[in-house]
Amino acid sequence: MRRSLRSQRLLEILVLSLILALAPACDQGDCLEGAFGGSCGDDPARDTAPADAVGEAGDDAVPAETIEPGQYPDDADADQIEALAEVNAVRRAVGLPPVDQIASLNQAATAHAKFYALHYDKYQSTGLSPHEEDPSFGEGFTAADFFARMQAKGFDGWGGFEIIAFYHNPRLAVAGWVATLYHRIPVVYPGSATMGYGGAGGGVRAIDVIDWGTGAPTPAGVTEVLYPWEGQTDVDVSWDGFESPQPPPPPGGYPSGPIVTATFVGAVPTVASHKLLDPSGAEVAHTFLTPTTDAYLDGTQTISLYADEPLEPLTTYRVALEGKRGTQPWTLEWSFTTAAH
């Protein structure tokens, strides 16, 4: 199956270029690092991420075989099809339509993954961001930045995001992105329309790339996208903070509670009151972020909160927000239940 590319030229670029990587060499243990700066360590002994590094899918996960996988090109390989299914499992769970996979984005992501794996040593010695390519590295160069690479492979739609992981395993990569704050956003972004996946390498050279096209029409009836979604169970009780850029640490440092996000269609409401409540109705101390208080959320239409300390297991928590959307009073409440540990 094929989906035709959009005929209109690029009118807008959403310049949220993101990366997610696992570096087991960190002193803190398994660690996520990213393109906005910061590093968890450059130990050349870094190996492929263990399967449990970002957690397994919970019991409430949507089996890939039961979802609408979206369309994909006839020449998509098994990893590309799996990446699409993993992404669309999340999107279905949060109430969004599936994205489609298109050949030009598969080609852009794959070419970049192969370039990184081939020139891994040069990336390490120069400190070049894995999102970028340097023509002086030689074989396989496409273009310096991700959107230029997308265009070079024939993409003529709206741009875009790029996210990167270091597993060469689409299931682990998607699970890792969704556990974080900034790297979750492209997966649950209402305007995400198309994607392409590429994986390459093994061991320290392993890499996963997803390039995204945006511009999808507003889904009918969707005003915001919640994660964890309403009624979700088996939610992790904590988050280790291993993302770069790292969200602001809670007062006592990480680990925090799990990352909670609301991504809006249209303008982000003005939030006057934000509460995380335990089953007794007591407020749980938390960190709260909006696009006006966190520059990395600017342009993402996303707000976030996370408990300052890990949550209790097998406990249902309620999020309660209140303020204004435009000039109208606005409230939003939903709940989720944590896992056994």
N, C-alpha and C positions, 0 to 999 in steps of 0.2 A: 504494500500500500504506500502511496506517496501523497504528500500534501504539497500543493504548488506554493512557491514563495510569494510573499506580498509584492505587488507591482510598484507600490509607492516607495519613494526613496526615504532615507532616514530623515526624520524631522526633529528627533530629540534623542539624546544619549543619556541614559541614566548611569552616571559614572560611579557606581558602587562596585569597585573591583575588589573581589574578596578571594581569600585563600585559606584553606584549612589543612593542617599537616599534623601528623603524629610523629613525635620524636622520643622514643623510649629512653634515650640517653639522658633525659632531664633528671636533675637531682630530685625533683618532686615526684618522679615516676612518669608514667605516660603523659604526654603533653601535646597540646595543640598550639601551633604557631601560625602566623599569618603575614600577609604582604604589607600590612600597614606599619611594619617595623617590629623589632623585638624578635628574640630567638630563644628556643628552648635548649639549644646546644647543637654543636656541629660535629659530634662524635662520628667518625667515619664507620664505626661499627654498627650504626643504626641499621636495624633490619626491618623486615615487613612487620606491620603492626599485628599484635596478637588479636585473636578474634574477639576477645572480651574488652578491648581497650576502650571502646565507646559504648559498650553495652549491647546486649542482644535485643531484638524486637520483643516487645511485651506480648502477653497473652491476647491483648486487645488489638494487636496489629492486624491489618487487613491482608489476608492471603493474596499474593499477587495474581493467582489464577482466577480470583473472583472479581477482579476489577476490570474496568474498561482501560486498556493499556494506552489509549491514544494511538495515533497513526505513526508508523515508522517506515523508513525506506526499505525497498526490497533487498538492498545490500547490507542492511544493518547486521552486525555480528551479535553473538550471544550476550556479550557484556553490554553492548549498547541497548539491546532489548531489555535486559535486566535492569539497567539504570533507569530506563523510562518507566518500567513497571514499579520500581521502588519509589520514584518521585510521585507517580500518579496514585500509589497507595496512600501516601501522606495527603495529597491534594483531595482525594475522595473523602478521607476521614474528616478533613476540616471543612468540607462542603464546597470545594472548588471543582470546576470541570478539569479534565485532563489536559495536559500540554501535549503537543505533537512533536515528534522527532523528525528533523529534516536533514537531508544529505549534506548540505553545505556546512551546517553546524557540527555534524559528526566529523566531517573532514577537517574542519578547523581545529576542533578539540583533539582529534587523533594526531594531526600533524604536530601540534604543540606538545602533546604528551611524548611523542617519539623524539622530538628535539630535546626536551628536557632530559629524558632518559639517556640519550646518546651523549649529551654534553654535561652530564651531572657533575663531573669533576670541575669543569669550568665554572658552573654555577657556584659551587662551593668555594672555589679559590677567589672568585671576583665578588661574591656577595650579591650578584644580580638577582632581582626578584624573580621567582619562578613564573610570575605572570608575564614577564618580558622575554624578548629574544634579542640577542646581539648578533648582527650579521658577521662579525669577526669570528664567531664560534665556528662558522663554516656550514657543513652539510645540514640540509633540512630547514634552513631559515625560511620563514614565511613573511613575517612582519613583526615590528617591535611590540605593538600592543594588541590586546585581544580583539578589539573591534576591527582593527585593520586586518587581522587574520581572518575574521569572519567574512569581511568584504572580499578579501582575496580569494576565498573559496566559493564566492558567488552569492553570499547572503545579501539580500537587498531589502530586508525588513527593518523593523525598529530594533534598536539596541537598548540595553543589554546589560547583562552581568557575566562575570566569570568567577567560578569557584573551583578550587583545587584541593585535592587531598593526596596523601601519599600511601596508598594501599594497593593500587591496581586491583581493586575489589569494589564493584559498584554498590553492593549491599552495605558494606562497612562504611564506605564514603558517605552515602546518603544518611545513614544513621548518625554519623559523626557531625555532619552539617546541621541536622535537625536538632541535635542536643544543645547547640550553641545559640547565641543571640544574633549576631550580625550575619552569620553564614546560613542561618535558617531562612532568612527573608526571601531569597529568590525562589525557594521551594514552595513557600506559602503565599507568594506575592500574587494578588488577583490579576495583575496585568501580564504575568508571564504567559507567553503564548507558544513558544517553540524552544527546543533544546537540542543539544548534541553532546554526546559523551565520547571521550577517548581515554583509553588506558594504555600504559606501556610500562616496561621495565619490571624488575623484581628486586627484592632486597632493598638496599638504600636507594636504588634508582626507580622504585615503584612510584607511579603517579596516576591520579585520576583527574580529569578535567571535564567540567560541564560549562559550555557556553550557552547563553540564554538570549532569546529574542523576546521582546515585550510588545505591548500594543494590543493585547487581547481585550475584547469588549467587556464591559462590566457585567459580571454574572448576575442573572436575574435574581432578585431577592437577597443578594449578599451585600451587607453594609460593613461588615468587619469579619476578619478571619482570626480565630482564637487558637492558641496552642499553649498548653494542652487544650484540646477541644472540650466542649461541654460533655460532661459525663465520662471523660477518658479515665481509664483505670490503669493500674500498674505503672504509674508515673514515677520516675526516679525520685528518691527522697533528697538528693543533693546534686550539686554540680561543682566540678573542681576548678572552674575558672580558667582552664587552659584553652584560651582563644586569644589571638592577637589580630587586631587590637583587643586587649582585655577589657571587658566591661568594668566600670568602677567597682573595686572590691567593697564588700560590706564592711562595717566598722571593725569586726573581728577578723577580717580576711576570709579567704576561701578555705574550705568549701562553703557554698551557699545552698539555699534551696534550689530547685529546678527553675530554669528560665521560663517565665510566663510572658507571652507576647500577644498583642492585639494589633493586627495590621488592617488598616481601614481603606475602604473605597471612598475616595474623595478626601476632604479636609480632615485632619486629626482633631478630635474634640478638645476643648479646653477642659482639663481635669482639675476639679476643685477638691475632690476627695478620692482617695484611693486606699482600699483596705484589703488585707488578706486575713481571712477569718478562720479559726479552727472550729471544730464541731460545737463547742460551747458558745461560740459567738465572740470569743476573745480575739483581739487583734494580734496578728503576728508581725513583729518588726520586719521591715523589708526595705529594699532599695528600689526606687522608682525612677524611671528614665523616660524622657520624651524627646522628640526632635529638637526642642528648644533648650534642653539641658544636656544633651549628648550629641555632639557634632556628627558622630558616626551614624546616627539615626536620621540625620537631615536628608530629606528627600525620599525616605523609605515608607512614610505614612504609618510608622510603627511606634507603639509605646511598649514598655516592658517593666516588669517587676520580678523580684526574686527575694525570697526570705533571707534574712541576714545569717541564719544558721540552717543546717539541714532540717527537713520536716520529719514528722513522726511517720513511721511505716503504717500501712493499712489504715490510713486516715483520710477522710474527705475534707477538703478545704474549699472555701468559697472566696472568689474574687468579686469585690464590689467597687464599681467606679461611678462617679457622679460629677456632673459639670454641665457644659453647654456644647452643643454642636451647632455652630453658627450662632444664632440668637435664641435657639430653642433649648429648654432644659433637656438634659440627657442623662440616662443611667444605663449601666451595663453590669449584669451579674452572671456568673457561671461557676461551676464547680468541677473538681477533679479529685481522684483518689490515688493515693500513693501506693507504691509497691510494698512487698513484704520486707524489703531491706534496701 
